[in-house]
């Protein structure tokens, strides 16, 4: 604080021209400091995609309706191993499991006893999953823009380049090189907020968890082969 008063006193002792020159220099310095912070979020996003080959953690998901009213919330765990393998396990309030094995995507609704199967290549695209678990060429999928950092979080705005995408824009926040928050605005004006916690490194990832075989007795809708197959319940 004392340095602030010393600088202020010196400033007001200077002549008008010198004050102006001092102000210009100070503005340039502050501008350079702001510029130095400008790419931190995007750099961390790229670094995360390039250097984090596998990881796991927990999430809490909350939906905010277009009118601002809170919607449904859920929580669970996730893990991934690049390229193309991830698991998204919703544990509460209703158990659901999403698994990608690198070739196909399985959506298993435990309560409905139903599994949907789709080819993975047609799904990731410019989605939130691509930002977290997908390929490294994010610049070909999104227009990335650095946003102001707040509370130690470095925010990045990702706008899908494909105008037909389900999501209008995605915001992702990094803290110490890990994604900690994500906000998704869909085409209907609904916002989904995700909080990530308890990140763990590659040693926590079990590769066998990305293999999925439908349990006996469930209905299987296999769009990956375009020939739906139903298993009769016993």
C-alpha contacts under 8 A as a table, 3 or more apart, distances in Angstrom:
res1	aa1	res2	aa2	distance
1	X	4	X	5.22
1	X	5	X	6.78
2	X	5	X	5.27
2	X	6	X	6.30
3	X	6	X	5.00
3	X	7	X	6.15
4	X	7	X	5.22
4	X	8	X	6.13
5	X	8	X	4.94
5	X	9	X	6.04
6	X	9	X	5.17
6	X	10	X	6.20
7	X	10	X	5.12
7	X	11	X	6.07
8	X	11	X	5.04
8	X	12	X	6.40
9	X	12	X	5.43
9	X	13	X	6.38
10	X	13	X	5.23
10	X	14	X	6.61
11	X	14	X	5.56
11	X	19	X	6.21
11	X	22	X	7.61
12	X	15	X	7.90
12	X	19	X	7.42
14	X	18	X	5.69
14	X	19	X	5.71
15	X	18	X	5.13
15	X	19	X	5.97
16	X	19	X	5.06
16	X	20	X	6.31
17	X	20	X	5.13
17	X	21	X	6.26
18	X	21	X	5.01
18	X	22	X	6.01
19	X	22	X	5.07
19	X	23	X	6.09
20	X	23	X	5.06
20	X	24	X	6.21
21	X	24	X	5.14
21	X	25	X	6.24
22	X	25	X	5.18
22	X	26	X	6.10
23	X	26	X	5.09
23	X	27	X	6.04
24	X	27	X	5.11
24	X	28	X	6.19
25	X	28	X	5.10
25	X	29	X	6.24
26	X	29	X	5.08
26	X	30	X	6.21
27	X	30	X	5.17
27	X	31	X	6.01
28	X	31	X	4.95
28	X	32	X	6.13
29	X	32	X	5.13
29	X	33	X	6.29
30	X	33	X	5.04
30	X	34	X	6.20
31	X	34	X	5.08
31	X	35	X	6.06
32	X	35	X	4.92
32	X	36	X	6.07
33	X	36	X	5.07
33	X	37	X	6.64
34	X	37	X	5.28
34	X	38	X	6.28
35	X	38	X	4.86
35	X	39	X	7.74
36	X	39	X	7.09
36	X	40	X	7.98
37	X	40	X	5.56
38	X	41	X	7.66
38	X	146	X	6.33
38	X	147	X	7.88
39	X	42	X	5.44
39	X	43	X	5.88
39	X	146	X	6.33
40	X	43	X	5.12
40	X	44	X	6.14
40	X	146	X	7.93
40	X	154	X	6.74
41	X	44	X	5.13
41	X	45	X	6.18
41	X	146	X	6.35
41	X	147	X	7.99
41	X	154	X	4.78
41	X	155	X	5.74
41	X	156	X	5.74
41	X	173	X	7.34
41	X	174	X	6.43
42	X	45	X	4.95
42	X	46	X	6.25
42	X	144	X	7.37
42	X	145	X	7.51
42	X	146	X	6.38
42	X	156	X	6.22
43	X	46	X	5.25
43	X	47	X	6.01
44	X	47	X	4.90
44	X	48	X	5.87
44	X	174	X	6.96
44	X	177	X	5.44
44	X	178	X	7.86
45	X	48	X	5.16
45	X	49	X	6.39
45	X	174	X	7.58
45	X	177	X	7.72
46	X	49	X	5.16
46	X	50	X	6.15
46	X	136	X	7.24
47	X	50	X	5.10
47	X	51	X	5.73
47	X	52	X	7.59
47	X	177	X	7.73
48	X	51	X	5.60
48	X	52	X	5.25
48	X	177	X	6.69
48	X	178	X	7.18
49	X	52	X	5.96
49	X	53	X	7.50
49	X	131	X	7.87
49	X	132	X	7.50
49	X	133	X	7.69
49	X	134	X	7.74
49	X	135	X	7.24
49	X	136	X	5.51
50	X	53	X	7.21
50	X	136	X	6.25
52	X	55	X	7.07
53	X	81	X	5.78
53	X	82	X	5.31
53	X	83	X	7.92
53	X	202	X	7.21
54	X	79	X	7.44
54	X	80	X	5.40
54	X	81	X	4.24
54	X	82	X	6.29
54	X	201	X	6.53
54	X	202	X	4.71
54	X	205	X	6.75
55	X	79	X	5.70
55	X	80	X	5.76
55	X	81	X	6.92
55	X	199	X	7.03
55	X	200	X	5.59
55	X	201	X	4.56
55	X	202	X	4.92
55	X	203	X	7.81
55	X	204	X	6.74
55	X	205	X	6.17
56	X	77	X	7.55
56	X	78	X	5.54
56	X	79	X	3.96
56	X	80	X	6.44
56	X	199	X	5.78
56	X	200	X	5.26
56	X	201	X	6.63
56	X	202	X	7.65
56	X	204	X	6.57
56	X	205	X	6.44
57	X	77	X	5.81
57	X	78	X	5.56
57	X	79	X	6.46
57	X	196	X	6.98
57	X	197	X	6.03
57	X	198	X	5.15
57	X	199	X	4.44
57	X	200	X	6.02
58	X	75	X	7.60
58	X	76	X	5.79
58	X	77	X	4.24
58	X	78	X	6.04
58	X	196	X	5.77
58	X	197	X	5.32
58	X	198	X	6.03
58	X	199	X	7.22
59	X	75	X	5.58
59	X	76	X	5.57
59	X	77	X	5.95
59	X	78	X	7.43
59	X	194	X	6.60
59	X	195	X	5.51
59	X	196	X	4.57
59	X	197	X	6.25
60	X	73	X	7.38
60	X	74	X	5.94
60	X	75	X	4.33
60	X	76	X	6.74
60	X	194	X	5.69
60	X	195	X	5.25
60	X	196	X	6.75
61	X	73	X	5.42
61	X	74	X	5.17
61	X	75	X	5.92
61	X	192	X	6.95
61	X	193	X	5.69
61	X	194	X	4.56
61	X	195	X	6.59
62	X	70	X	7.64
62	X	71	X	6.88
62	X	72	X	6.10
62	X	73	X	4.32
62	X	74	X	6.64
62	X	192	X	5.76
62	X	193	X	5.13
62	X	194	X	6.50
63	X	70	X	6.18
63	X	71	X	4.82
63	X	72	X	5.55
63	X	73	X	6.23
63	X	190	X	7.30
63	X	191	X	5.86
63	X	192	X	4.44
63	X	193	X	6.18
64	X	68	X	5.80
64	X	69	X	5.86
64	X	70	X	4.64
64	X	71	X	5.36
64	X	190	X	6.06
64	X	191	X	5.07
64	X	192	X	6.13
64	X	193	X	7.64
65	X	68	X	5.21
65	X	69	X	5.33
65	X	70	X	6.10
65	X	71	X	6.14
65	X	189	X	7.43
65	X	190	X	4.89
65	X	191	X	6.43
66	X	69	X	7.41
66	X	188	X	7.57
66	X	189	X	5.13
66	X	190	X	4.84
66	X	191	X	7.21
73	X	93	X	7.91
74	X	90	X	6.80
74	X	91	X	7.56
74	X	92	X	5.41
74	X	93	X	5.97
75	X	90	X	5.74
75	X	91	X	6.09
75	X	92	X	5.48
75	X	93	X	7.62
76	X	88	X	7.57
76	X	89	X	5.50
76	X	90	X	4.42
76	X	91	X	4.86
76	X	92	X	6.68
77	X	88	X	6.22
77	X	89	X	5.27
77	X	90	X	6.70
77	X	91	X	7.66
78	X	86	X	7.34
78	X	87	X	5.33
78	X	88	X	4.55
78	X	89	X	5.98
79	X	86	X	5.57
79	X	87	X	5.26
79	X	88	X	6.88
79	X	205	X	6.53
80	X	85	X	5.54
80	X	86	X	3.91
80	X	87	X	6.21
80	X	133	X	6.28
80	X	205	X	7.29
81	X	84	X	6.98
81	X	85	X	5.14
81	X	86	X	6.18
81	X	133	X	7.50
81	X	205	X	7.62
81	X	207	X	7.62
82	X	85	X	5.89
82	X	133	X	6.65
82	X	134	X	7.05
82	X	135	X	7.63
83	X	102	X	6.86
83	X	133	X	7.66
83	X	134	X	6.67
83	X	135	X	6.59
84	X	100	X	6.67
84	X	101	X	6.75
84	X	102	X	4.35
84	X	103	X	7.51
84	X	120	X	7.98
84	X	133	X	6.95
84	X	134	X	6.12
84	X	135	X	7.60
85	X	99	X	7.52
85	X	100	X	4.99
85	X	101	X	4.91
85	X	102	X	4.97
85	X	133	X	7.54
85	X	210	X	6.33
86	X	99	X	5.82
86	X	100	X	5.20
86	X	101	X	7.02
86	X	133	X	6.84
86	X	210	X	6.41
87	X	97	X	7.33
87	X	98	X	5.69
87	X	99	X	4.50
87	X	100	X	6.46
87	X	209	X	7.49
87	X	210	X	6.49
88	X	97	X	5.94
88	X	98	X	5.01
88	X	99	X	6.46
89	X	95	X	7.43
89	X	96	X	6.04
89	X	97	X	4.61
89	X	98	X	6.30
90	X	93	X	7.90
90	X	94	X	7.08
90	X	95	X	5.32
90	X	96	X	5.07
90	X	97	X	6.18
91	X	94	X	6.20
91	X	95	X	4.63
91	X	96	X	6.79
92	X	95	X	6.00
94	X	111	X	7.51
95	X	109	X	6.99
95	X	110	X	6.05
95	X	111	X	7.25
96	X	107	X	7.52
96	X	108	X	5.81
96	X	109	X	4.86
96	X	110	X	5.88
97	X	106	X	7.85
97	X	107	X	5.93
97	X	108	X	5.05
97	X	109	X	6.64
97	X	110	X	7.82
98	X	105	X	7.14
98	X	106	X	5.59
98	X	107	X	4.64
98	X	108	X	6.28
99	X	105	X	5.75
99	X	106	X	5.14
99	X	107	X	6.71
99	X	210	X	6.10
99	X	211	X	7.71
99	X	212	X	7.16
100	X	103	X	7.03
100	X	104	X	5.72
100	X	105	X	4.43
100	X	106	X	6.31
100	X	120	X	7.04
100	X	210	X	6.35
101	X	104	X	5.84
101	X	105	X	6.80
101	X	210	X	5.18
101	X	211	X	5.90
101	X	212	X	7.68
102	X	105	X	7.98
102	X	120	X	6.94
103	X	119	X	6.27
103	X	120	X	5.42
103	X	121	X	7.32
104	X	117	X	6.70
104	X	118	X	5.69
104	X	119	X	4.50
104	X	120	X	4.57
104	X	121	X	7.87
104	X	224	X	7.26
105	X	117	X	5.65
105	X	118	X	5.25
105	X	119	X	6.06
105	X	120	X	5.25
106	X	115	X	6.57
106	X	116	X	5.72
106	X	117	X	4.74
106	X	118	X	6.77
106	X	212	X	7.53
107	X	115	X	5.47
107	X	116	X	5.08
107	X	117	X	6.54
108	X	113	X	7.44
108	X	114	X	5.89
108	X	115	X	4.43
108	X	116	X	6.57
109	X	112	X	5.47
109	X	113	X	5.84
109	X	114	X	5.43
109	X	115	X	6.40
110	X	113	X	4.94
110	X	114	X	6.83
111	X	114	X	7.99
113	X	217	X	7.76
113	X	218	X	4.91
113	X	219	X	6.43
114	X	218	X	5.33
114	X	219	X	4.68
114	X	220	X	6.02
114	X	221	X	7.74
115	X	214	X	6.92
115	X	218	X	6.98
115	X	219	X	6.10
115	X	220	X	4.81
115	X	221	X	6.17
116	X	220	X	5.94
116	X	221	X	4.76
116	X	222	X	5.92
116	X	223	X	7.43
117	X	220	X	7.45
117	X	221	X	6.11
117	X	222	X	4.58
117	X	223	X	5.65
117	X	224	X	6.08
118	X	122	X	7.95
118	X	123	X	7.96
118	X	222	X	6.46
118	X	223	X	5.03
118	X	224	X	4.58
119	X	122	X	6.01
119	X	123	X	7.23
119	X	223	X	7.36
119	X	224	X	4.89
120	X	123	X	5.43
120	X	124	X	6.67
121	X	124	X	6.40
121	X	125	X	7.69
122	X	125	X	7.06
124	X	127	X	5.76
124	X	129	X	6.44
124	X	130	X	5.68
124	X	134	X	7.26
125	X	130	X	6.56
125	X	141	X	7.03
126	X	130	X	6.14
126	X	131	X	7.83
126	X	141	X	5.35
126	X	142	X	6.62
126	X	160	X	5.58
126	X	161	X	7.71
126	X	162	X	7.55
126	X	165	X	7.16
127	X	130	X	5.21
127	X	131	X	6.85
127	X	160	X	7.90
127	X	165	X	7.99
127	X	167	X	7.34
128	X	131	X	5.19
128	X	132	X	6.48
128	X	170	X	7.14
128	X	184	X	7.75
129	X	132	X	5.14
129	X	133	X	5.50
129	X	134	X	6.32
130	X	133	X	5.38
130	X	134	X	3.91
130	X	135	X	6.61
130	X	138	X	7.84
131	X	134	X	6.00
131	X	138	X	7.19
135	X	138	X	6.95
137	X	140	X	5.78
137	X	141	X	7.25
138	X	141	X	5.20
138	X	142	X	5.97
139	X	142	X	5.31
139	X	143	X	6.42
139	X	144	X	7.05
140	X	143	X	7.96
140	X	161	X	7.83
141	X	160	X	6.00
141	X	161	X	5.78
141	X	162	X	7.55
142	X	158	X	5.60
142	X	159	X	5.25
142	X	160	X	4.45
142	X	161	X	5.25
143	X	157	X	7.97
143	X	158	X	5.66
143	X	159	X	5.13
143	X	160	X	6.38
143	X	161	X	6.37
144	X	156	X	6.75
144	X	157	X	5.70
144	X	158	X	4.73
144	X	159	X	6.62
145	X	156	X	5.75
145	X	157	X	5.05
145	X	158	X	6.58
146	X	155	X	6.43
146	X	156	X	4.80
146	X	157	X	6.29
147	X	154	X	7.33
147	X	155	X	5.20
147	X	156	X	5.52
147	X	157	X	6.61
148	X	154	X	7.06
148	X	155	X	6.51
149	X	152	X	6.49
149	X	153	X	5.40
149	X	154	X	4.59
149	X	155	X	5.89
150	X	153	X	5.27
150	X	154	X	6.90
150	X	155	X	7.99
152	X	175	X	6.66
153	X	173	X	5.72
153	X	174	X	5.56
153	X	175	X	5.29
154	X	173	X	5.24
154	X	174	X	5.12
154	X	175	X	6.59
155	X	171	X	6.67
155	X	172	X	5.62
155	X	173	X	4.28
155	X	174	X	6.51
156	X	171	X	5.64
156	X	172	X	5.38
156	X	173	X	6.34
157	X	169	X	7.12
157	X	170	X	5.95
157	X	171	X	4.62
157	X	172	X	6.70
158	X	169	X	5.87
158	X	170	X	5.07
158	X	171	X	6.07
158	X	172	X	7.84
159	X	168	X	6.53
159	X	169	X	4.60
159	X	170	X	6.32
160	X	163	X	6.91
160	X	165	X	6.73
160	X	167	X	7.48
160	X	168	X	6.98
160	X	169	X	6.65
162	X	165	X	5.69
165	X	168	X	6.97
166	X	186	X	5.89
166	X	187	X	5.88
167	X	170	X	7.16
167	X	184	X	6.74
167	X	185	X	5.74
167	X	186	X	4.13
167	X	187	X	5.72
168	X	184	X	7.88
168	X	185	X	5.68
168	X	186	X	5.42
168	X	187	X	5.82
169	X	184	X	6.25
169	X	185	X	5.54
169	X	186	X	7.29
170	X	182	X	7.13
170	X	183	X	5.72
170	X	184	X	4.67
170	X	185	X	6.39
171	X	182	X	5.51
171	X	183	X	5.01
171	X	184	X	6.54
172	X	179	X	6.84
172	X	180	X	7.76
172	X	181	X	5.78
172	X	182	X	4.36
172	X	183	X	6.49
173	X	179	X	5.69
173	X	180	X	5.86
173	X	181	X	5.11
173	X	182	X	6.28
174	X	177	X	5.80
174	X	178	X	5.30
174	X	179	X	4.44
174	X	180	X	5.72
174	X	181	X	7.27
175	X	178	X	5.44
175	X	179	X	6.50
175	X	180	X	6.49
178	X	199	X	7.70
179	X	182	X	7.73
179	X	196	X	6.88
180	X	195	X	5.77
180	X	196	X	4.71
180	X	197	X	6.55
181	X	193	X	7.41
181	X	194	X	5.56
181	X	195	X	4.62
181	X	196	X	5.99
182	X	193	X	5.81
182	X	194	X	5.00
182	X	195	X	6.60
183	X	191	X	6.65
183	X	192	X	5.69
183	X	193	X	4.59
183	X	194	X	6.36
184	X	191	X	5.38
184	X	192	X	5.03
184	X	193	X	6.49
185	X	189	X	6.10
185	X	190	X	5.76
185	X	191	X	4.57
185	X	192	X	6.65
186	X	189	X	5.51
186	X	190	X	5.58
186	X	191	X	6.48
187	X	190	X	7.44
196	X	199	X	7.57
200	X	203	X	7.70
200	X	204	X	6.15
201	X	204	X	5.88
201	X	205	X	7.53
202	X	205	X	5.41
206	X	209	X	5.71
206	X	210	X	7.96
207	X	210	X	5.78
207	X	211	X	7.75
208	X	211	X	5.51
209	X	212	X	7.49
214	X	218	X	6.94
214	X	220	X	7.46
215	X	218	X	6.22
216	X	231	X	7.83
216	X	233	X	7.94
217	X	231	X	5.96
217	X	232	X	6.16
217	X	233	X	4.42
217	X	234	X	6.35
218	X	230	X	7.86
218	X	231	X	6.07
218	X	232	X	7.49
218	X	233	X	6.59
219	X	229	X	7.54
219	X	230	X	5.03
219	X	231	X	5.23
219	X	232	X	7.27
219	X	233	X	7.94
220	X	228	X	7.00
220	X	229	X	5.60
220	X	230	X	5.32
220	X	231	X	6.60
221	X	228	X	4.81
221	X	229	X	5.80
221	X	230	X	6.83
222	X	225	X	6.20
222	X	226	X	6.48
222	X	227	X	6.36
222	X	228	X	4.84
222	X	229	X	6.34
223	X	226	X	4.54
223	X	227	X	6.59
223	X	228	X	6.44
224	X	227	X	7.98
225	X	228	X	7.71
